[in-house]
């Protein structure tokens, strides 16, 4: 499986956050924001946003003299055998927070062994998850999740996927023509959320943003009933902004 090279906005934020974490970890006795800025080369305003996110996520803590030290979340995620459980719990907490923030069910999806898989999700009474009336593995051409994952594959990777999963018409809005689908995927800006406007299921709209860590293709997505469609663009933009902490957890 080959990946397309375009980086995404969350990816850039995570790369900067990792530089900050590396700097903090190197100074076991604590390090000031001035010193972090000097060592990382990050502008002050940008560094302040990253440090705020890292504190909120528990990756760094600020001690009495204002210096930054390694936080509990980073310790847990770096703790060998417990990492998988710690990561799953951290992702679930983040998903729940994003669900409440966007007012919609949210999902993490990964492209694993040539298949679309929802690995975690958070829903609720006011944020119902989408009814999986057609297996997501067979609906990549129609769902926001699937299309977002396909945008991250190269042409051969997409052709391979669609050779195994035909582009069936699921609603009147589903794109079934492979050439039209590929053109749409190619024209998708990497920093703009992928939308599904009743292409997978009548009565449901969705959005997805990429969260690619290394060679692992993934996305963060949301779904909402059609009566909330007027909120989709704003919710998708919020989703995009919230993707960085989640991607950081997957990258550490």
Number of C-alpha atoms within 10 A of each C-alpha: 12 12 18 12 9 12 14 18 18 23 22 11 19 22 13 18 23 16 16 24 22 14 21 25 18 13 14 11 11 19 21 16 18 11 13 23 17 12 12 15 13 16 10 14 8 12 20 14 13 22 21 13 17 23 18 12 21 15 23 24 21 16 11 7 9 12 17 25 23 25 19 14 19 19 15 18 21 15 12 9 10 11 14 14 12 19 19 16 12 18 21 18 14 18 24 18 15 23 23 16 13 21 20 28 25 30 25 24 24 24 21 12 8 14 17 23 18 19 12 15 19 23 20 13 8 12 19 16 20 19 9 10 9 11 11 18 18 19 25 23 34 27 26 29 34 26 26 29 29 27 25 27 20 15 16 12 18 22 15 12 20 17 10 12 15 14 19 14 16 19 13 11 15 21 19 15 12 15 10 11 16 18 10 13 21 15 9 15 12 18 16 16 22 25 24 23 21 21 23 28 22 14 15 20 24 31 29 31 32 31 31 22 16 10 9 14 22 28 25 30 29 31 29 25 18 16 10 14 17 9 14 22 14 12 23 23 17 14 23 23 14 21 24 23 21 22 22 21 21 18 16 13
